[in-house]
Amino acid sequence: MPGATTVLNSGKTLGEVCAAADISQEALALLNDGLDGRGFVERLSSQGQFADAVRFLAHALPTRPAVWWAWYCARAAHGDSAPAKVQAALEAIKQWIAEPDDKNRREAMRWARDVEFTTPAGCAGLAAFFSGDSIGPPDRDPVPPEEYTAAKVISGCVSLSAVFTEPDKAPEKFQSFVQQGLEVAEKTRLWIPGGRPTP
């Protein structure tokens, strides 16, 4: 796979991230030698392959910044007039992002269940929950989530956010969300091998 050996600051290659994210063969054909992760995402977006661009970013980003990205998209999807319990769910996720301890993580999950996982806010809360050390009860032995579980939920959250309302405007929303994801990648120095990733 051309370009697949480019290394991100996480130590993963583009090829490894593409495999974990289940990037389509059509999208992989756009991964040329000399293309870094940002260039790959930008090329996918310019070709309208938004789902692949979102999946790649969700699997490449450090987990907590990726949850912030999901939260940002969910908040945009629900808008300023969201029901009170949705606003409370988004606030609980925001609290976990600011203080990612177990109490806040489980509180985000509690609200996610309340607003249901079929909503962007519910998906974002579920992503926060899968970002922890254990998905089991707090008083039991840890049950760690499988690698990339949070990334897959984050990917679903961003894509759902783009079509949740006014699906006819999904392409513009996808472009905006992918651009925001790229900004998160820049802030976490994702494309710089040897850079210091944000946890």
C-alpha positions in Angstrom: 0.0 0.0 0.0 1.8 3.2 -1.1 2.3 5.7 1.6 1.3 3.2 4.3 4.6 3.3 6.1 4.4 7.0 7.1 4.6 7.1 10.9 2.3 9.2 13.1 3.5 10.5 16.5 1.6 7.7 18.2 4.0 5.3 16.7 1.4 3.8 14.4 1.8 3.9 10.6 -0.9 5.2 8.2 -1.3 1.6 7.1 -2.0 0.4 10.6 -4.5 3.1 11.2 -6.2 2.4 7.9 -6.5 -1.3 8.7 -7.9 -0.5 12.2 -10.4 2.0 10.8 -11.5 -0.4 8.0 -10.8 2.2 5.3 -12.4 1.3 2.0 -10.3 0.1 -1.0 -11.5 3.1 -3.0 -10.0 5.4 -0.3 -6.8 3.4 0.0 -6.2 4.0 -3.7 -5.8 7.7 -2.8 -2.9 7.0 -0.3 0.2 7.8 -2.4 3.8 7.8 -1.5 4.9 11.1 0.1 1.4 11.8 1.4 1.2 12.3 5.1 -1.9 11.8 7.3 -3.2 15.3 6.9 -2.8 15.1 3.1 -4.6 11.8 3.1 -7.6 13.2 5.0 -7.7 16.3 2.9 -7.7 14.2 -0.3 -10.5 12.0 1.0 -12.5 15.1 1.9 -12.0 16.7 -1.5 -13.2 13.5 -3.1 -16.3 13.4 -1.0 -15.2 10.3 0.9 -16.2 11.8 4.2 -17.0 8.5 6.0 -13.4 7.3 5.4 -11.9 10.6 6.4 -13.9 10.6 9.7 -13.0 6.9 10.4 -9.3 7.6 9.7 -9.2 10.7 12.0 -11.1 8.9 14.8 -8.7 6.0 14.8 -5.6 8.2 14.4 -6.2 10.9 17.1 -5.4 10.4 20.8 -8.5 9.3 22.6 -9.4 12.3 24.8 -9.0 14.9 22.0 -11.0 12.6 19.7 -13.8 12.5 22.3 -13.7 16.3 22.4 -14.1 16.2 18.6 -17.1 13.9 19.0 -18.5 16.3 21.6 -18.0 19.3 19.4 -19.8 17.6 16.5 -22.7 16.4 18.8 -23.1 19.9 20.3 -23.3 21.3 16.7 -25.8 18.7 15.7 -28.2 19.3 18.6 -28.0 23.1 18.4 -28.6 25.7 21.0 -32.3 24.7 21.5 -31.5 21.1 22.5 -33.7 19.6 25.2 -32.5 20.1 28.8 -31.4 16.5 29.2 -29.3 16.6 26.0 -27.7 19.7 27.3 -27.0 18.0 30.6 -25.5 15.0 28.7 -23.2 17.3 26.7 -22.2 19.1 29.9 -21.3 15.7 31.6 -19.1 14.8 28.6 -17.5 18.2 28.7 -16.8 17.6 32.4 -15.1 14.3 31.7 -12.9 15.9 29.0 -11.8 18.6 31.5 -11.3 16.0 34.3 -11.1 12.5 32.9 -11.6 10.6 36.1 -13.7 7.5 36.5 -16.5 9.3 38.3 -17.0 11.8 35.4 -16.7 9.0 32.9 -19.5 7.0 34.4 -21.6 10.1 34.8 -21.2 10.8 31.1 -22.3 7.2 30.4 -25.3 7.6 32.7 -26.5 10.7 30.7 -25.7 8.9 27.4 -28.1 6.1 28.3 -30.7 8.7 29.3 -30.6 10.5 25.9 -30.1 7.2 24.1 -27.2 6.1 22.0 -29.0 6.8 18.8 -28.4 10.6 19.4 -25.1 12.4 18.8 -25.0 13.3 22.5 -25.5 9.7 23.5 -22.8 8.5 21.1 -20.4 11.1 22.5 -21.1 10.0 26.1 -20.6 6.3 25.1 -17.2 7.3 23.5 -16.1 8.9 26.7 -17.1 5.7 28.6 -15.1 3.5 26.3 -12.1 5.7 26.8 -11.5 4.5 30.4 -9.6 1.6 31.8 -12.7 -0.6 32.6 -16.2 -1.0 31.2 -17.2 -3.2 34.1 -18.8 -2.2 37.4 -16.5 0.1 39.5 -16.4 -2.4 42.3 -15.3 -5.4 40.2 -12.0 -6.4 38.5 -11.2 -4.2 35.5 -12.7 -5.2 32.2 -10.7 -3.1 29.6 -12.4 -2.2 26.4 -11.0 -3.6 23.2 -8.5 -1.3 21.4 -10.2 1.2 19.1 -13.7 0.7 20.6 -13.8 4.4 21.5 -12.5 5.3 18.1 -15.3 3.4 16.4 -17.9 5.1 18.5 -16.4 8.5 17.9 -16.5 7.8 14.1 -20.1 6.9 14.4 -20.9 10.0 16.5 -19.3 12.4 14.0 -21.0 10.8 11.0 -24.4 10.8 12.8 -23.9 14.4 13.8 -23.6 15.3 10.1 -26.9 13.7 9.2 -28.9 14.1 12.4 -30.8 17.2 11.2 -31.0 18.6 7.6 -29.4 15.6 6.0 -29.4 17.5 2.7 -26.7 19.7 4.2 -24.6 16.7 5.2 -21.7 17.3 2.8 -21.1 20.8 4.2 -21.3 19.6 7.7 -19.0 16.7 7.0 -16.5 19.2 5.5 -16.7 21.4 8.6 -16.4 18.5 11.0 -13.4 17.0 9.2 -11.7 20.4 9.2 -12.3 20.6 13.0 -10.8 17.1 13.3 -7.7 18.3 11.4 -7.3 21.2 13.7 -7.4 18.8 16.7 -4.8 16.7 14.9 -2.5 19.8 14.5 -2.9 20.7 18.2 -1.9 17.2 19.3 1.0 17.2 16.8 -0.4 14.0 15.3 1.4 14.2 12.0 4.9 14.8 13.5 6.8 11.6 14.2 8.5 11.9 17.5 6.1 14.7 18.6 4.5 14.6 22.0 1.0 13.3 21.7 -1.7 14.7 23.9 -3.2 11.9 26.1 
